[in-house]
Amino acid sequence: MTTRRALVVGGGPAGLATALALRDAGWDAVVLERSADVAPSGVALTLWPNALSALAAVGADKPVRAAGCPADGNQIRAADGRILDDVPGPLMAERFGGRGLALLRADLVEALRAQLSPGMLRTGARCVGWTEAGDRVRATLADGGTEEGDLLVGADGLRSTIRRQLLGGGADPLRYAGYPVWRGIARYDLGAAPGLLTMGRAAQFGLFPLPEGRAYWFATMPLRRGWGEQLPRRVWSARFDGWHAPIPQVLAATPDEDILVTDIYDRAPVPRWSAGRVVLVGDAAHPSTPNLGQGTCQALEDAVVLGRCLRDHDVAGALPRYEAARRSRADGLTRQARMLGRVGQWSNPVACWIREQMIRRAPAGPRLRQMAQMFAFE
């Protein structure tokens, strides 16, 4: 039998995990990464039990765990330090099969790259479009070259070239979420700390331990598009003066060069992620705001499910099964993340007090069941 060949556009976590899943399904997969520089970019991210289960399915969980730092549970606090919600690490492990894990995005990418077979990654290969002819699909590269395969997977992120051609860019606009996110790496040892989200008036701050005595943090506040990059550090960081420890200390311990600011966008869910021999995964399929910490997690789930479908079916049969298995879950989390992002921007004192009461008084049983559903992946 001739080996089926897949072209995976995008060398981030979604594309690399997809290539590994397709290889395990008996496909010959090649990752087309636009950057000629092999050094991965980004700051840090969090992975939850569902992501670690997906990584285990492609044989990459152990190196990823070795590169990260587990969070000893998950907390939500008010700006003055009052605990609004607390899920301790042992309870997370018991109910959800594991804890959260924070790591540098570069370390996740390197761990996944290390699992590839020789020749599976091609850098400096920017895909600008594709054509289909019969049972083959051809990717056109910016340098004039082409690559052919039986399947093309768009894993090229929020501004996906593959999605734009598949769906038509004009009918599928980016949606600004109303805020930028500052992300940073601090030289600050949190010890065995839980993952933390602190909610204040029109501002949020997240904090996770990293290996080697470092901390990963993120901060948000409502701003007009493009303003986050223009605000001096002293201006936006002053918003967190007086917040509970160690937030001011972590900010003070972060060098300027270790801070990245980006405006946050998502897209409305769409009725299809595939056509013919082309399919989308990760942010190319369901770009989400980061409020649930599920963006990379859902991309890894996509990779595994797509691989399973293509192991047992031809392309025509596999892609509808993949969409049926994934769209409802991923789109639901996209909607939920956007809603939480809006709630996090509330500035009215009464509204913020109501938000705190809703979090504090939420019954534990339904709340834990909802988390269990989000963190479940087999």
C-alpha positions in Angstrom: 0.0 0.0 0.0 1.3 3.5 -0.9 1.9 5.6 2.2 -0.4 8.5 2.4 1.2 12.0 2.6 0.0 15.0 4.6 1.2 18.5 4.4 0.9 20.3 7.7 1.1 24.1 7.4 2.5 25.7 10.6 5.2 24.5 12.9 3.7 25.6 16.3 2.3 23.2 18.9 -0.8 22.5 16.8 1.1 21.6 13.6 3.8 19.6 15.4 1.3 17.5 17.4 -0.8 16.9 14.3 2.3 15.7 12.4 3.0 13.3 15.3 -0.6 12.0 15.4 -0.6 11.5 11.6 2.7 9.6 11.7 1.2 7.3 14.4 -1.8 6.8 12.1 0.5 5.6 9.3 0.8 8.8 7.3 4.0 10.4 6.0 3.7 13.9 7.4 5.8 17.0 6.6 5.5 20.3 8.5 5.8 23.4 6.5 7.0 26.2 8.8 7.1 29.7 7.4 10.0 30.9 9.6 13.5 30.2 8.4 14.8 30.6 12.0 14.4 27.4 13.9 14.3 29.3 17.2 10.6 29.1 18.5 9.0 32.4 19.6 6.5 33.3 22.3 6.5 33.6 26.1 4.9 30.9 28.1 1.6 29.0 28.4 -0.4 26.7 30.6 -1.4 23.1 29.8 -4.2 21.4 31.7 -5.0 17.7 32.2 -6.8 17.3 28.8 -3.7 18.7 27.0 -1.4 16.3 28.9 -3.6 13.4 28.0 -3.5 14.5 24.3 0.3 14.7 24.5 0.5 11.2 26.0 -1.5 10.0 23.0 1.3 11.1 20.7 4.1 10.0 23.0 5.2 13.5 24.0 3.9 14.0 27.5 7.1 13.0 29.4 9.4 15.5 27.7 6.8 18.2 28.0 6.3 17.5 31.7 10.1 17.6 32.2 10.2 21.0 30.7 7.4 22.5 32.8 6.4 23.2 36.3 3.2 21.9 37.8 0.9 24.3 39.5 -0.3 23.1 42.9 -4.0 23.7 42.2 -5.8 26.8 41.0 -7.1 29.9 42.8 -9.1 33.0 42.0 -8.5 36.0 44.2 -9.7 39.6 44.6 -7.2 42.4 44.1 -6.8 42.7 47.9 -5.9 39.0 48.2 -9.2 37.5 49.3 -9.6 34.0 48.0 -12.8 33.7 45.9 -12.3 30.2 44.7 -9.7 27.5 45.5 -9.2 24.1 43.9 -6.1 22.5 45.7 -3.6 20.4 43.8 -4.6 17.1 45.4 -8.2 17.7 44.6 -7.3 18.5 41.0 -5.3 15.3 40.7 -8.1 13.3 42.2 -11.0 14.8 40.2 -9.3 15.7 36.9 -6.5 13.2 36.6 -3.7 15.8 37.0 -2.7 19.4 37.7 -1.9 22.3 35.5 1.5 22.8 34.0 3.2 26.0 33.0 6.2 26.1 30.6 7.9 28.3 28.0 6.2 28.0 24.6 9.7 27.5 23.2 10.2 24.5 25.4 6.9 23.0 24.3 7.9 23.5 20.7 11.3 22.0 21.2 9.9 19.0 23.1 7.5 18.3 20.2 10.2 18.9 17.5 12.4 16.4 19.3 9.8 13.7 18.7 9.7 14.2 14.9 11.4 11.8 12.5 14.2 13.2 10.3 12.8 15.2 7.4 9.4 15.9 8.9 10.1 19.6 9.5 10.8 22.0 6.7 11.6 25.6 7.7 11.5 28.7 5.5 8.5 27.2 3.7 5.7 29.8 3.7 2.5 28.4 2.2 0.5 31.1 0.2 -2.3 28.9 -1.1 -3.3 25.5 -2.5 -5.0 23.8 -5.4 -6.7 20.4 -5.6 -6.7 18.0 -8.5 -8.4 14.6 -8.1 -7.1 12.8 -5.1 -4.1 15.2 -4.6 -3.6 18.6 -3.0 -0.8 20.9 -3.9 0.6 23.6 -1.6 2.1 26.7 -3.2 5.1 28.2 -1.4 6.2 31.9 -1.4 9.5 31.0 -3.1 7.6 29.5 -6.0 8.1 25.9 -5.0 5.3 23.4 -4.3 4.6 20.4 -2.2 2.0 17.7 -2.9 0.1 15.3 -0.7 -3.1 13.5 -0.1 -4.1 16.0 2.7 -3.4 19.6 3.6 -3.8 20.6 7.3 -4.0 24.2 8.2 -2.3 24.7 11.6 -1.2 28.2 10.8 -2.9 30.1 13.6 -5.1 33.1 14.2 -4.3 34.7 10.8 -4.4 31.4 8.9 -3.7 31.6 5.2 -5.4 28.2 4.8 -8.5 29.3 6.6 -8.7 32.5 4.5 -8.8 30.5 1.3 -11.1 27.8 2.7 -13.7 30.1 4.1 -13.1 33.5 2.3 -11.4 36.1 4.4 -14.0 38.9 3.9 -16.8 36.9 5.5 -14.7 35.7 8.5 -13.3 38.8 10.3 -11.1 39.0 13.4 -13.0 40.2 16.5 -11.1 42.4 18.8 -11.8 41.3 22.4 -11.5 44.8 23.9 -8.1 44.4 25.6 -4.5 43.6 25.1 -2.5 41.0 27.2 0.9 41.7 28.7 2.8 38.5 29.2 6.1 38.2 31.1 8.7 36.0 32.6 9.9 37.1 36.1 13.0 36.1 37.9 10.9 35.3 41.0 10.6 32.0 42.8 7.0 31.2 43.7 7.8 27.8 45.2 5.0 25.2 45.2 2.3 27.7 44.3 -1.1 27.2 42.7 -2.0 28.8 39.4 -3.6 32.1 40.2 -6.0 34.5 38.6 -6.6 37.8 40.4 -9.7 39.8 39.3 -9.9 43.6 40.0 -11.8 46.5 38.6 -11.2 46.5 34.8 -8.0 44.4 35.2 -6.9 40.9 35.7 -3.6 39.3 36.6 -2.5 35.7 36.2 0.5 34.0 37.8 2.1 30.5 37.5 5.4 29.0 38.7 8.0 28.1 36.1 11.1 25.9 36.5 14.4 27.3 37.7 12.9 29.8 40.1 11.0 31.8 37.5 7.3 32.9 37.2 5.0 33.4 34.2 2.5 36.1 34.5 -0.1 37.8 32.3 -2.1 41.0 32.8 -5.1 42.5 31.0 -7.1 45.7 31.1 -9.6 47.2 28.6 -8.0 49.4 26.0 -8.6 50.5 22.5 -7.0 48.5 19.8 -3.3 49.2 19.4 -2.9 51.2 22.7 -1.3 48.4 24.6 1.9 48.7 22.6 2.0 52.4 23.0 1.6 52.6 26.8 4.8 53.0 28.7 5.5 50.3 31.2 5.2 52.7 34.2 1.6 53.5 33.1 0.1 50.1 32.7 2.0 48.5 35.5 0.8 51.2 37.9 -2.7 49.7 37.5 -1.5 46.8 39.8 0.1 49.0 42.5 -1.5 48.0 45.8 -2.7 44.6 44.6 -1.9 41.6 46.8 1.6 40.1 47.0 3.5 39.0 45.1 2.0 40.8 42.1 3.9 44.1 42.5 7.1 42.1 43.4 6.7 39.9 40.3 6.3 42.9 38.0 9.3 44.6 39.5 11.4 41.4 39.0 10.6 41.2 35.2 13.1 42.7 32.8 11.6 44.8 29.9 13.0 42.4 27.3 10.9 39.5 28.9 7.6 41.3 28.4 5.4 40.8 25.3 2.2 42.7 24.7 -0.4 41.6 22.1 -4.0 42.7 21.3 -6.4 39.8 21.8 -8.7 38.6 19.0 -10.8 35.6 18.2 -13.3 34.7 15.5 -16.9 33.7 15.5 -17.4 29.9 15.2 -18.0 28.7 11.7 -20.0 25.8 10.3 -17.2 23.9 8.8 -13.4 23.4 9.2 -12.8 21.4 6.1 -13.4 21.1 2.4 -12.2 18.4 0.0 -8.7 17.4 1.2 -8.1 20.5 3.3 -8.8 20.7 7.1 -8.1 23.1 9.9 -6.8 22.5 13.4 -6.1 24.7 16.5 -6.3 28.5 16.2 -6.8 28.2 12.4 -10.1 26.4 13.2 -11.3 27.9 16.4 -9.3 30.9 17.6 -10.2 31.8 21.1 -9.5 34.4 23.7 -7.1 33.1 26.4 -9.5 33.3 29.4 -9.9 29.6 29.9 -6.3 28.7 29.2 -7.6 26.2 26.6 -6.2 27.5 23.3 -3.2 25.2 23.1 -5.0 22.4 24.9 -7.8 22.3 22.3 -5.3 22.4 19.5 -3.6 19.3 20.9 -7.0 17.6 21.2 -7.6 18.4 17.6 -4.4 16.8 16.5 -5.1 13.5 18.3 -8.7 13.2 17.1 -7.8 14.0 13.5 -5.1 11.4 13.6 -7.5 8.8 15.0 -10.0 9.6 12.3 -7.4 9.3 9.5 -6.1 6.1 10.8 -9.4 4.3 10.4 -10.9 6.1 7.4 -10.0 7.7 4.0 -9.9 11.5 3.8 -13.6 11.8 2.6 -14.8 9.8 5.6 -12.3 11.0 8.2 -12.8 14.8 8.0 -16.5 14.9 8.7 -15.9 12.5 11.6 -13.2 14.8 13.0 -15.4 17.9 12.8 -18.4 16.0 14.4 -16.1 15.0 17.3 -14.5 18.3 17.8 -16.6 21.3 16.7 -19.2 21.4 19.5 -16.6 21.2 22.3 -14.1 23.6 20.8 -16.7 26.2 19.7 -18.4 26.0 23.1 -15.2 26.8 24.9 -14.5 29.6 22.5 -17.9 31.2 23.4 -17.3 30.6 27.1 -13.8 32.2 27.0 -15.2 35.3 25.2 -17.9 35.7 27.8 -15.4 35.4 30.7 -13.2 38.0 29.0 -16.1 40.4 29.0 -16.8 39.7 32.7 -13.2 40.3 33.5 -13.4 43.8 32.0 -16.1 45.0 34.4 -15.2 48.3 36.1 -18.4 49.2 38.0 -17.9 48.6 41.7 -21.3 47.1 42.2 -20.9 44.8 39.1 -17.4 43.7 40.4 -18.9 43.0 43.9 -21.6 40.9 42.2 -19.0 39.0 40.2 -17.1 38.2 43.4 -20.2 36.9 45.1 -21.1 34.7 42.1 -17.6 33.2 42.2 -17.5 32.7 46.0 -21.1 31.3 46.3 -21.0 29.0 43.3 -21.9 25.5 44.5 -18.8 23.3 44.5 -20.4 20.2 42.9 -21.6 21.8 39.6 -18.4 23.9 39.4 -16.2 20.9 39.8 -18.3 18.9 37.3 -17.9 21.8 34.8 -14.1 21.8 35.2 -14.1 18.0 34.9 -15.8 18.2 31.5 -13.3 20.8 30.3 -10.3 18.8 31.5 -11.5 15.5 30.2 -9.9 13.9 27.1 -9.4 10.2 26.4 
